[in-house]
Amino acid sequence: MTTCPLDGCNGTTSLRYRLDRFDVRTCERCGILFRDPFPGDDEIRAMYEDPLYHASEYFAPVDDRPASGPEARIHEQALTWLDESRPCGATRSSRLLDIGCGNGVFLARARTHGWEVDGVELSRSLSERCLRETGVAPRCGDYLQLEPTPATYDAICMWDFLEHTCKPEAVLEHAMRELRPEGRILIFTIDSDSLFNLLAHFLYRVGFGRFRRGIELLYDARHNYYFSQETLAKILKKKGLSTDHKASYRAHLGRWLAEPVPAFVKLSGDIVDAASGLVGRRYRQLLICRRQET
């Protein structure tokens, strides 16, 4: 029996979905959903240096990004909240780290708000693009294998990052070592209880596992964990983090689909996406957290 991979849980798990490349399992104790097995080193290198992945809308060139639009609005709202947390009257610059910074689109936006920015990126080719497109040279490599710079940052951002890690709790601990005492951690990730996920789950069950396309799109091979609001909140509390701001957002499919889909699938997805807000089950969740007061 596969046990829960989260630190200290060791709960028994059950099969939720059987897909072609991996299974999705759920922990009976803490409720977390996770990929089984996790990818090996060769698969990780292949996934994150895949030219098709880098050609997706998600990694569009920084200068080609619209000044307005769904992504820009989310970034601007997050930066407004982060700006509020900056130390008043400080003589030093406020420093921000984006983990999994890709080609640097958020770093470029944060810099317009007066932040001094740094990045971390696993992919060498994306790191090189970030330098070319923004002038920022990210630390390149696995974040957990990079030497921490203690109490350096006023904000540490994880845009679509935490679900990609094999050790989310260790990542949070590492980040907290780099965070200044009054700093904030931003987490932006999927919500596995979204309307998309619920409908895909229904189709999978009524079809006895034959209708897997929706599940395969939502449970990306690059994601090792699939957080609901509840399971993510448990992890943050365990790591001594409380939430200052919380918001949910539509998926806006073109932003994250790494592979093309038929037009009818895209249309159906847009309809579900619009409905997700009406029922309070949007696809994305954003949290801005700080250390719990002792």
Backbone bond lengths (Angstrom), bond angles and torsions (degrees), N, CA, C in turn:
res aa  C-N    CA-C-N  psi(-1)  N-CA   C-N-CA  omega(-1)  CA-C   N-CA-C  phi
1 M - - - 1.466 - - 1.519 109.50 -
2 T 1.341 118.62 127.40 1.456 123.19 176.34 1.521 109.47 -70.85
3 T 1.337 116.51 128.84 1.458 120.42 177.57 1.516 110.64 -96.16
4 C 1.323 116.65 162.35 1.456 122.20 -178.12 1.528 110.11 -62.34
5 P 1.344 117.97 132.73 1.464 120.18 -178.25 1.519 114.77 -82.29
6 L 1.336 119.00 -7.20 1.452 119.97 179.53 1.522 110.43 -69.37
7 D 1.329 116.42 144.94 1.458 121.81 -176.93 1.526 111.39 -56.65
8 G 1.328 114.99 125.62 1.447 120.66 172.29 1.506 116.25 77.55
9 C 1.334 119.20 -1.28 1.461 120.03 -178.53 1.526 110.90 -81.94
10 N 1.331 115.91 -61.60 1.473 122.32 179.17 1.525 112.93 58.39
11 G 1.328 116.84 23.11 1.456 119.16 177.53 1.516 112.11 -71.03
12 T 1.322 116.46 153.48 1.459 119.87 174.37 1.525 109.07 -72.52
13 T 1.313 115.98 153.10 1.463 120.27 -176.01 1.518 110.61 -126.00
14 S 1.310 114.54 160.44 1.462 120.32 177.84 1.526 109.25 -130.02
15 L 1.327 115.64 155.03 1.458 121.45 179.94 1.526 109.65 -72.34
16 R 1.340 115.66 130.10 1.470 119.93 175.73 1.521 110.57 -105.11
17 Y 1.344 117.23 -46.82 1.458 121.15 178.34 1.528 109.58 -139.26
18 R 1.320 115.46 138.64 1.460 120.30 172.84 1.521 107.55 -108.69
19 L 1.338 115.67 111.26 1.444 122.30 -178.10 1.527 110.02 -109.15
20 D 1.321 116.86 174.93 1.463 119.84 -175.16 1.521 112.27 -65.36
21 R 1.340 117.03 -42.15 1.463 120.30 -172.45 1.523 113.62 -97.96
22 F 1.317 117.25 -20.99 1.459 120.62 -177.01 1.521 108.54 -165.57
23 D 1.317 116.60 170.44 1.460 122.92 173.38 1.528 109.25 -103.54
24 V 1.311 115.68 159.83 1.464 122.08 168.04 1.524 106.51 -114.29
25 R 1.324 115.72 125.62 1.458 121.04 -178.36 1.527 109.67 -118.81
26 T 1.318 114.95 160.81 1.459 121.18 178.48 1.522 109.51 -127.81
27 C 1.326 115.94 140.19 1.460 121.00 179.06 1.524 109.53 -83.68
28 E 1.326 115.38 129.18 1.465 120.18 -179.31 1.524 112.13 -73.11
29 R 1.337 117.03 -16.48 1.464 120.10 -178.65 1.523 111.68 -92.85
30 C 1.332 117.78 -54.76 1.478 120.14 -173.76 1.525 113.07 -101.37
31 G 1.337 117.70 -14.02 1.456 121.44 176.64 1.515 115.91 86.73
32 I 1.333 118.84 -0.50 1.459 120.65 -176.82 1.528 110.60 -68.01
33 L 1.333 116.41 143.41 1.457 123.20 172.37 1.522 107.99 -101.45
34 F 1.329 117.26 138.51 1.452 119.29 -178.94 1.521 111.14 -149.95
35 R 1.313 114.26 157.21 1.455 121.94 177.26 1.529 109.34 -76.18
36 D 1.339 116.91 140.71 1.459 121.86 177.74 1.536 109.13 -139.34
37 P 1.342 119.74 117.18 1.469 125.09 1.26 1.518 111.32 -85.68
38 F 1.350 115.58 164.52 1.451 120.17 170.57 1.530 109.06 -66.84
39 P 1.322 117.83 154.55 1.472 119.80 -179.69 1.521 111.91 -69.67
40 G 1.332 115.47 147.40 1.455 120.66 173.52 1.517 110.73 -83.67
41 D 1.331 116.51 176.91 1.460 121.54 -175.56 1.525 112.13 -59.92
42 D 1.324 117.19 -41.50 1.467 119.69 -178.84 1.527 111.03 -64.98
43 E 1.328 116.43 -42.03 1.468 119.71 179.13 1.525 110.82 -65.72
44 I 1.321 117.30 -39.36 1.465 120.80 178.94 1.518 110.60 -61.63
45 R 1.337 116.68 -46.26 1.463 119.67 179.14 1.530 110.68 -60.66
46 A 1.336 116.61 -43.13 1.466 120.41 -179.21 1.522 111.25 -64.90
47 M 1.331 118.03 -40.84 1.463 121.35 -177.67 1.518 111.87 -66.90
48 Y 1.327 116.68 -45.10 1.457 119.08 -170.91 1.526 114.01 -89.56
49 E 1.312 117.54 -4.54 1.461 120.60 171.51 1.526 110.98 -113.42
50 D 1.328 116.94 15.66 1.458 122.17 -179.10 1.534 110.17 -71.63
51 P 1.347 118.68 118.00 1.469 120.23 -179.21 1.526 112.90 -59.21
52 L 1.331 118.09 -33.18 1.458 120.60 178.31 1.523 110.61 -63.88
53 Y 1.312 116.78 -41.17 1.464 121.81 177.10 1.528 110.12 -62.39
54 H 1.312 117.66 -44.38 1.462 121.59 -178.37 1.525 112.14 -69.67
55 A 1.345 116.80 -21.29 1.465 120.64 -179.70 1.524 112.55 -84.82
56 S 1.331 117.93 -3.70 1.459 121.07 -178.74 1.522 110.90 -69.87
57 E 1.338 116.40 163.95 1.455 122.13 -179.88 1.522 111.58 -59.10
58 Y 1.306 116.26 -27.62 1.469 121.17 -178.72 1.522 111.37 -58.24
59 F 1.333 117.05 -33.00 1.461 121.56 -177.97 1.529 111.93 -110.55
60 A 1.317 117.39 31.85 1.458 120.63 176.37 1.532 109.35 -57.84
61 P 1.341 118.42 146.76 1.471 120.78 -179.74 1.524 112.12 -53.10
62 V 1.317 115.29 143.26 1.462 120.89 -175.59 1.522 111.16 -57.04
63 D 1.329 118.07 -43.76 1.465 121.11 -177.56 1.522 112.85 -69.59
64 D 1.337 117.35 -16.84 1.468 120.79 -179.99 1.524 112.55 -90.97
65 R 1.335 117.70 -5.86 1.458 120.24 -177.40 1.527 109.81 -72.40
66 P 1.342 117.47 136.34 1.478 119.60 178.31 1.520 110.92 -67.44
67 A 1.330 114.98 145.09 1.462 119.95 178.89 1.521 111.39 -68.70
68 S 1.347 116.45 -23.34 1.459 121.44 174.41 1.523 107.72 -126.38
69 G 1.298 116.34 170.59 1.454 120.61 -175.89 1.508 109.69 128.07
70 P 1.336 117.67 173.19 1.470 120.78 -173.83 1.521 113.86 -56.57
71 E 1.331 117.12 -47.47 1.460 119.39 -177.42 1.522 111.08 -65.61
72 A 1.332 116.12 -45.07 1.465 119.75 -179.68 1.525 111.11 -61.51
73 R 1.340 116.91 -40.39 1.471 119.59 -179.49 1.523 111.23 -64.86
74 I 1.324 116.86 -40.72 1.464 119.90 178.55 1.527 110.13 -64.40
75 H 1.331 116.74 -46.19 1.459 120.23 179.20 1.524 111.37 -60.75
76 E 1.322 117.29 -42.79 1.462 120.12 -178.15 1.523 111.59 -67.03
77 Q 1.335 117.32 -39.08 1.467 118.60 176.90 1.519 110.68 -64.07
78 A 1.334 116.33 -43.19 1.463 119.87 179.06 1.526 110.48 -62.63
79 L 1.322 117.74 -42.08 1.460 120.63 -179.43 1.529 111.27 -66.95
80 T 1.318 117.42 -34.16 1.464 120.15 175.22 1.516 110.64 -60.12
81 W 1.331 116.18 -44.56 1.469 120.26 178.72 1.524 111.18 -67.13
82 L 1.331 116.80 -41.68 1.459 119.28 178.98 1.528 111.13 -66.28
83 D 1.329 116.79 -37.18 1.462 119.93 177.90 1.530 110.73 -59.46
84 E 1.329 116.77 -37.24 1.465 120.62 -179.42 1.527 111.88 -63.99
85 S 1.317 116.93 -25.47 1.469 120.49 -176.37 1.521 112.90 -89.08
86 R 1.340 117.17 -6.40 1.456 119.52 -177.18 1.525 110.43 -66.79
87 P 1.326 117.30 143.82 1.472 120.08 -177.30 1.522 111.68 -62.88
88 C 1.322 115.71 128.92 1.463 120.77 -178.98 1.537 109.54 -74.48
89 G 1.312 115.92 136.49 1.453 120.30 174.78 1.510 114.84 71.57
90 A 1.332 118.10 11.65 1.462 120.21 -179.20 1.522 110.12 -71.09
91 T 1.321 115.72 139.34 1.466 119.75 178.59 1.519 111.30 -84.22
92 R 1.325 117.55 -20.86 1.464 121.10 179.31 1.520 109.72 -86.98
93 S 1.326 115.61 162.78 1.461 120.75 175.08 1.517 109.95 -75.39
94 S 1.325 116.12 148.64 1.461 120.52 174.01 1.522 108.41 -81.15
95 R 1.325 116.12 134.00 1.457 120.50 -174.79 1.521 110.40 -112.30
96 L 1.321 115.38 139.85 1.464 122.78 -177.08 1.523 109.08 -129.82
97 L 1.322 115.97 135.90 1.462 122.86 176.44 1.523 108.93 -117.42
98 D 1.333 116.65 130.57 1.465 122.18 175.14 1.522 107.72 -110.74
99 I 1.332 116.27 114.62 1.460 121.47 -179.06 1.528 108.20 -92.09
100 G 1.326 115.88 126.27 1.452 119.81 -171.90 1.513 109.77 75.98
101 C 1.337 116.00 49.29 1.469 121.00 -168.88 1.520 113.11 -77.37
102 G 1.346 119.41 -7.64 1.457 120.94 179.98 1.511 111.08 58.64
103 N 1.327 116.59 -132.75 1.466 119.62 179.39 1.527 113.14 -91.26
104 G 1.340 117.30 8.99 1.457 120.72 165.65 1.511 117.43 95.83
105 V 1.341 118.88 18.54 1.461 119.13 -175.76 1.531 111.65 -62.64
106 F 1.338 118.34 -41.31 1.461 118.60 -179.63 1.526 110.92 -71.99
107 L 1.321 118.03 -34.75 1.453 120.25 176.88 1.525 110.55 -59.67
108 A 1.332 116.28 -41.31 1.460 119.76 179.07 1.522 111.19 -63.06
109 R 1.336 117.07 -41.26 1.468 119.77 179.63 1.528 111.23 -68.93
110 A 1.330 116.36 -41.25 1.464 119.34 -179.63 1.522 111.15 -63.24
111 R 1.301 116.63 -34.59 1.465 120.17 -179.81 1.529 111.04 -64.82
112 T 1.344 117.64 -31.94 1.464 119.91 178.10 1.527 111.45 -69.23
113 H 1.331 117.23 -16.78 1.463 121.67 176.08 1.529 111.93 -92.63
114 G 1.323 117.06 5.86 1.456 120.29 176.77 1.510 115.40 91.96
115 W 1.324 117.42 7.85 1.452 120.10 178.13 1.530 110.35 -79.46
116 E 1.315 115.65 143.63 1.459 122.38 167.26 1.522 106.52 -87.46
117 V 1.328 118.18 120.58 1.465 120.52 -165.26 1.528 112.72 -114.69
118 D 1.345 113.81 146.25 1.462 123.94 171.82 1.524 107.94 -134.67
119 G 1.328 116.18 160.32 1.457 120.15 178.86 1.520 111.64 -137.74
120 V 1.322 114.24 161.37 1.468 123.23 170.04 1.516 106.58 -130.39
121 E 1.335 117.23 134.06 1.460 121.01 -179.41 1.526 109.43 -146.86
122 L 1.336 115.15 130.76 1.466 120.92 -179.56 1.524 111.83 -70.66
123 S 1.321 117.02 -40.76 1.464 122.07 -175.18 1.532 111.30 -77.84
124 R 1.312 116.20 126.31 1.463 119.56 178.83 1.526 111.14 -66.85
125 S 1.326 117.05 -41.53 1.459 118.56 -178.17 1.522 111.51 -66.18
126 L 1.332 118.19 -38.11 1.467 119.98 176.21 1.527 111.35 -69.11
127 S 1.335 116.72 -35.21 1.465 119.82 175.70 1.522 110.61 -60.34
128 E 1.326 116.04 -42.65 1.465 120.22 179.08 1.520 111.16 -66.06
129 R 1.342 116.92 -38.42 1.452 119.82 176.35 1.527 111.13 -64.49
130 C 1.321 116.98 -39.47 1.467 120.77 179.14 1.527 109.85 -59.58
131 L 1.313 116.98 -43.63 1.458 120.33 178.71 1.527 111.08 -63.63
132 R 1.331 116.71 -43.48 1.463 120.20 -179.43 1.522 111.86 -66.81
133 E 1.341 117.00 -40.48 1.463 120.52 -171.07 1.524 113.87 -88.68
134 T 1.348 117.43 -21.36 1.465 119.83 -176.56 1.521 113.71 -127.60
135 G 1.326 117.34 -17.00 1.457 120.22 -174.39 1.515 113.59 83.52
136 V 1.340 117.92 -0.44 1.467 122.52 178.48 1.522 108.90 -95.65
137 A 1.325 116.65 127.82 1.470 121.98 177.87 1.527 108.64 -98.77
138 P 1.342 118.97 102.74 1.464 120.28 -178.45 1.530 111.61 -69.36
139 R 1.312 115.86 155.61 1.462 119.63 164.69 1.526 106.41 -69.07
140 C 1.306 117.57 127.13 1.461 121.16 -174.55 1.520 109.90 -103.29
141 G 1.332 116.29 124.53 1.450 120.45 177.42 1.514 111.79 145.90
142 D 1.332 115.01 -178.48 1.460 122.86 175.92 1.521 108.28 -68.92
143 Y 1.315 117.20 123.67 1.465 121.19 -175.41 1.521 111.99 -54.98
144 L 1.331 117.46 -40.77 1.462 120.01 -177.25 1.521 112.85 -70.02
145 Q 1.332 117.18 -17.41 1.457 120.01 178.94 1.523 112.85 -96.40
146 L 1.319 117.08 -1.94 1.459 120.98 177.82 1.526 109.93 -89.37
147 E 1.317 115.93 140.72 1.460 120.44 -179.87 1.523 109.66 -65.38
148 P 1.334 118.04 126.39 1.467 119.51 -179.59 1.525 111.73 -69.62
149 T 1.316 115.49 151.09 1.462 122.30 173.63 1.524 106.58 -110.14
150 P 1.319 118.21 97.09 1.466 121.43 -168.90 1.525 113.75 -59.66
151 A 1.352 114.27 138.58 1.470 123.38 172.76 1.524 112.10 48.24
152 T 1.330 116.20 50.83 1.463 122.10 -174.89 1.520 112.72 -103.09
153 Y 1.342 117.86 -32.66 1.468 120.50 -165.94 1.528 112.38 -114.98
154 D 1.339 113.94 143.30 1.464 121.36 173.40 1.523 111.21 -87.02
155 A 1.327 117.52 -20.49 1.462 122.27 177.43 1.526 108.59 -147.44
156 I 1.324 115.11 134.72 1.464 121.27 174.80 1.521 106.82 -125.63
157 C 1.341 116.17 123.33 1.465 121.66 -172.05 1.517 110.80 -112.56
158 M 1.323 115.12 140.70 1.461 122.57 178.83 1.521 107.93 -130.46
159 W 1.329 116.02 80.83 1.462 121.62 178.65 1.526 109.05 -82.35
160 D 1.330 116.88 113.90 1.474 120.91 179.59 1.518 110.75 50.11
161 F 1.310 116.21 46.51 1.462 120.11 -176.58 1.523 113.33 -120.43
162 L 1.330 117.91 -45.12 1.455 120.18 -168.78 1.523 112.23 -61.26
163 E 1.339 116.72 -33.99 1.459 120.18 179.80 1.529 112.44 -69.36
164 H 1.333 117.73 -17.38 1.459 121.73 -179.49 1.529 112.45 -83.69
165 T 1.306 117.81 -14.18 1.455 120.37 -174.37 1.533 111.06 -85.58
166 C 1.330 115.39 154.85 1.470 119.97 173.43 1.524 111.47 -86.46
167 K 1.348 116.35 -18.18 1.465 120.92 -176.04 1.532 109.71 -134.24
168 P 1.324 116.96 75.38 1.477 118.87 -176.33 1.522 113.49 -62.45
169 E 1.317 117.64 -35.33 1.465 119.48 -179.82 1.524 111.10 -67.96
170 A 1.325 116.63 -39.74 1.463 120.31 177.18 1.523 111.07 -65.28
171 V 1.335 116.76 -36.92 1.466 120.67 176.79 1.529 110.32 -61.99
172 L 1.325 117.34 -44.35 1.461 120.45 179.13 1.529 111.10 -63.80
173 E 1.313 117.40 -40.87 1.463 120.68 177.92 1.526 110.77 -62.64
174 H 1.328 116.33 -43.47 1.465 121.97 178.89 1.526 109.94 -61.57
175 A 1.332 115.91 -44.06 1.462 120.46 179.85 1.522 111.30 -64.31
176 M 1.315 117.32 -39.95 1.459 120.31 -178.76 1.526 111.67 -65.93
177 R 1.341 116.65 -27.77 1.465 118.85 174.67 1.533 110.86 -68.59
178 E 1.339 116.64 -31.17 1.466 120.11 -179.40 1.526 112.73 -87.19
179 L 1.321 117.06 -9.11 1.461 122.53 -175.67 1.520 110.63 -87.33
180 R 1.325 115.96 137.29 1.459 120.04 172.99 1.528 109.54 -70.34
181 P 1.349 117.90 158.32 1.472 120.71 -171.92 1.521 115.03 -51.85
182 E 1.328 118.56 -39.52 1.463 121.64 -178.04 1.528 111.94 -99.47
183 G 1.334 117.37 15.44 1.456 120.99 -175.59 1.515 113.46 -75.57
184 R 1.318 115.29 174.17 1.460 122.87 -178.64 1.528 110.90 -126.75
185 I 1.312 115.85 147.49 1.460 123.21 173.93 1.524 108.00 -114.35
186 L 1.318 116.02 126.73 1.461 122.29 177.82 1.524 109.07 -103.02
187 I 1.324 116.51 131.62 1.468 122.48 177.49 1.518 108.22 -126.88
188 F 1.318 115.70 126.85 1.467 122.21 177.23 1.515 106.81 -127.84
189 T 1.336 116.65 120.17 1.461 119.79 -173.89 1.522 109.58 -154.15
190 I 1.315 115.57 173.39 1.456 120.28 176.70 1.521 110.61 -72.51
191 D 1.323 115.73 161.93 1.461 122.67 172.66 1.524 106.79 -115.43
192 S 1.304 116.89 111.30 1.464 120.90 -175.76 1.519 113.12 -72.24
193 D 1.340 117.04 -2.38 1.466 121.20 172.90 1.533 111.24 -103.18
194 S 1.333 117.04 18.43 1.461 120.09 -179.01 1.525 110.68 -68.31
195 L 1.332 115.44 166.92 1.460 120.17 177.11 1.526 110.60 -61.99
196 F 1.316 117.59 -38.86 1.467 120.79 175.36 1.525 110.44 -53.74
197 N 1.328 116.16 -51.35 1.459 120.70 -176.32 1.524 112.15 -65.25
198 L 1.329 116.54 -39.36 1.459 119.66 -179.41 1.526 111.21 -65.15
199 L 1.339 117.14 -42.51 1.465 120.06 179.76 1.521 111.36 -68.77
200 A 1.332 117.24 -41.55 1.464 120.28 177.93 1.523 110.81 -62.84
201 H 1.329 116.55 -38.19 1.462 120.99 177.89 1.529 110.52 -64.17
202 F 1.339 116.56 -42.31 1.466 120.55 179.15 1.527 110.90 -60.91
203 L 1.340 116.65 -46.81 1.466 119.95 179.91 1.522 111.55 -63.82
204 Y 1.300 116.73 -38.53 1.468 121.18 178.79 1.532 110.23 -62.54
205 R 1.327 116.13 -42.83 1.470 119.58 -176.85 1.522 112.00 -72.98
206 V 1.319 117.60 -44.86 1.468 118.92 -177.76 1.524 111.04 -69.12
207 G 1.329 116.79 -24.33 1.467 120.67 177.94 1.511 112.89 -93.94
208 F 1.357 116.44 8.80 1.470 121.78 179.89 1.533 111.51 51.89
209 G 1.338 114.74 43.44 1.450 120.46 174.85 1.512 115.37 84.16
210 R 1.351 118.16 1.46 1.474 119.32 -177.74 1.524 111.94 -81.63
211 F 1.343 117.70 -30.80 1.466 121.00 -179.03 1.526 108.45 -93.49
212 R 1.327 115.08 85.61 1.459 120.28 -172.36 1.516 113.99 -104.82
213 R 1.332 118.42 -8.33 1.455 119.98 -172.28 1.528 111.63 -59.89
214 G 1.321 117.48 -43.76 1.456 119.63 179.13 1.517 111.96 -62.92
215 I 1.326 116.27 -41.85 1.461 120.64 178.31 1.525 110.48 -63.03
216 E 1.335 117.16 -42.47 1.459 120.42 -177.90 1.523 111.99 -66.54
217 L 1.342 117.81 -32.04 1.460 120.38 176.31 1.525 111.34 -71.73
218 L 1.314 116.96 -39.41 1.459 121.16 -175.24 1.523 112.48 -80.69
219 Y 1.327 116.47 -33.83 1.468 120.59 -178.89 1.520 107.90 -103.39
220 D 1.322 113.23 76.59 1.458 122.92 -174.48 1.527 110.50 -61.52
221 A 1.335 116.62 142.36 1.462 120.91 178.66 1.525 111.64 -63.75
222 R 1.333 117.30 -22.61 1.470 120.00 179.37 1.525 112.20 -79.96
223 H 1.314 117.40 -10.11 1.462 121.12 179.92 1.525 109.49 -97.57
224 N 1.320 115.80 130.79 1.460 120.39 178.06 1.518 112.13 -98.80
225 Y 1.320 117.18 -23.19 1.465 122.19 176.67 1.520 108.63 -129.96
226 Y 1.338 114.86 151.02 1.459 122.07 179.92 1.532 106.49 -129.00
227 F 1.335 115.87 97.52 1.459 121.58 -170.15 1.520 111.69 -86.62
228 S 1.316 115.77 134.82 1.457 120.72 162.95 1.526 106.87 -91.41
229 Q 1.336 116.63 170.83 1.460 118.79 176.14 1.528 110.43 -60.00
230 E 1.321 115.99 -37.90 1.465 120.09 -177.48 1.527 111.86 -68.75
231 T 1.327 117.60 -47.91 1.469 118.89 -176.60 1.527 111.11 -69.28
232 L 1.339 117.52 -35.37 1.459 119.13 177.19 1.526 110.46 -66.69
233 A 1.326 117.23 -40.30 1.465 120.51 179.12 1.529 111.01 -61.10
234 K 1.323 117.38 -38.03 1.465 120.49 178.43 1.523 111.64 -62.66
235 I 1.333 115.90 -42.44 1.462 120.19 -179.48 1.530 110.33 -65.56
236 L 1.323 116.90 -44.26 1.458 120.39 -179.24 1.528 110.95 -63.14
237 K 1.313 117.17 -42.76 1.463 120.49 178.21 1.519 110.92 -62.88
238 K 1.308 116.56 -41.70 1.466 121.58 179.22 1.523 111.01 -60.88
239 K 1.318 116.75 -35.06 1.462 121.64 -178.73 1.524 112.61 -88.49
240 G 1.327 117.70 5.87 1.459 120.88 175.93 1.508 114.54 79.46
241 L 1.352 117.17 31.64 1.455 121.73 179.60 1.520 110.29 -115.18
242 S 1.320 116.45 138.76 1.458 122.43 173.46 1.525 108.36 -115.71
243 T 1.326 116.96 160.09 1.455 122.32 -172.83 1.524 111.20 -104.61
244 D 1.339 116.06 123.43 1.463 122.21 175.36 1.524 112.22 -85.65
245 H 1.325 116.32 -42.62 1.462 122.41 -177.10 1.519 109.10 -135.08
246 K 1.326 115.10 144.48 1.460 120.61 -179.65 1.527 108.02 -146.18
247 A 1.328 115.54 136.94 1.465 119.89 179.54 1.514 109.10 -150.87
248 S 1.330 116.01 160.83 1.460 121.01 176.29 1.520 108.29 -127.71
249 Y 1.343 115.47 153.66 1.454 120.92 -174.48 1.523 110.45 -142.27
250 R 1.327 113.88 155.12 1.458 119.66 173.42 1.522 110.62 -66.13
251 A 1.333 115.22 163.92 1.460 120.40 -178.14 1.518 112.18 -74.25
252 H 1.365 117.54 -40.60 1.465 121.49 -172.32 1.527 108.81 51.44
253 L 1.320 115.21 77.56 1.458 122.75 -164.67 1.515 114.93 -51.52
254 G 1.315 117.55 -38.74 1.454 119.43 -177.55 1.511 113.11 -60.12
255 R 1.337 116.42 -20.97 1.456 120.46 -176.89 1.523 112.56 -72.81
256 W 1.336 117.08 -30.07 1.458 116.90 -170.23 1.518 115.43 -125.11
257 L 1.322 119.42 -8.58 1.461 119.38 179.43 1.527 109.85 -71.42
258 A 1.332 115.84 115.95 1.463 120.24 -178.93 1.526 111.78 -83.17
259 E 1.332 117.44 -14.76 1.455 121.64 -179.20 1.528 108.89 -129.49
260 P 1.334 118.25 144.66 1.469 120.69 -179.89 1.522 111.79 -65.91
261 V 1.333 116.09 149.26 1.467 121.30 178.11 1.525 107.63 -128.46
262 P 1.342 117.65 158.00 1.469 120.46 177.19 1.524 111.43 -59.22
263 A 1.340 116.03 154.00 1.465 121.21 -176.51 1.518 112.41 -58.80
264 F 1.358 117.26 -38.68 1.465 118.93 -178.05 1.528 111.12 -67.64
265 V 1.338 116.75 -31.12 1.464 119.93 176.90 1.524 109.92 -68.37
266 K 1.332 115.96 -43.42 1.466 120.35 178.37 1.527 110.55 -62.14
267 L 1.342 117.92 -43.44 1.464 121.20 179.73 1.522 110.52 -63.68
268 S 1.324 116.72 -46.28 1.469 120.10 178.55 1.521 110.47 -60.02
269 G 1.319 115.40 -41.17 1.458 119.28 179.52 1.512 112.51 -63.75
270 D 1.328 116.89 -39.61 1.465 120.14 178.92 1.533 111.36 -64.61
271 I 1.321 116.68 -36.05 1.469 120.40 178.20 1.531 110.22 -66.39
272 V 1.338 116.20 -46.87 1.471 120.05 178.19 1.522 110.11 -62.25
273 D 1.326 115.84 -40.06 1.459 120.75 -179.64 1.525 110.80 -59.76
274 A 1.337 116.36 -44.33 1.458 120.11 178.69 1.530 111.53 -64.65
275 A 1.340 116.23 -38.31 1.464 120.32 -178.79 1.525 112.49 -72.31
276 S 1.329 117.06 -23.78 1.470 120.34 -174.68 1.524 112.22 -60.48
277 G 1.328 116.84 -33.50 1.454 119.26 178.30 1.517 112.82 -70.89
278 L 1.330 115.94 -32.71 1.466 120.28 -178.99 1.519 111.58 -66.99
279 V 1.336 116.44 -31.24 1.470 119.76 -177.74 1.531 111.92 -103.07
280 G 1.333 116.75 4.74 1.461 120.09 176.53 1.508 114.55 71.21
281 R 1.332 116.77 31.98 1.468 119.87 179.84 1.534 109.85 -134.37
282 R 1.326 115.41 61.27 1.460 120.38 178.91 1.533 110.52 -71.55
283 Y 1.329 114.48 164.14 1.465 120.18 -170.48 1.532 114.20 -81.04
284 R 1.328 117.06 -29.60 1.455 120.62 -175.58 1.525 110.82 -112.24
285 Q 1.328 115.26 147.28 1.457 120.33 174.34 1.527 109.26 -129.44
286 L 1.331 114.88 140.94 1.459 121.88 179.29 1.517 108.62 -126.25
287 L 1.324 115.74 132.68 1.460 121.50 177.89 1.518 109.07 -132.62
288 I 1.323 116.14 140.58 1.456 121.70 171.48 1.528 106.69 -118.14
289 C 1.317 114.98 120.63 1.467 121.18 -168.09 1.525 111.13 -121.66
290 R 1.314 114.00 159.28 1.465 121.74 174.93 1.513 108.50 -140.49
291 R 1.307 115.72 167.63 1.467 120.08 176.89 1.518 109.65 -62.26
292 Q 1.315 115.33 140.28 1.463 119.71 175.38 1.507 110.09 -67.22
293 E 1.325 115.65 141.96 1.462 119.69 177.59 1.518 109.25 -72.77
294 T 1.325 116.08 139.46 1.475 120.30 -178.89 1.510 110.37 -106.96
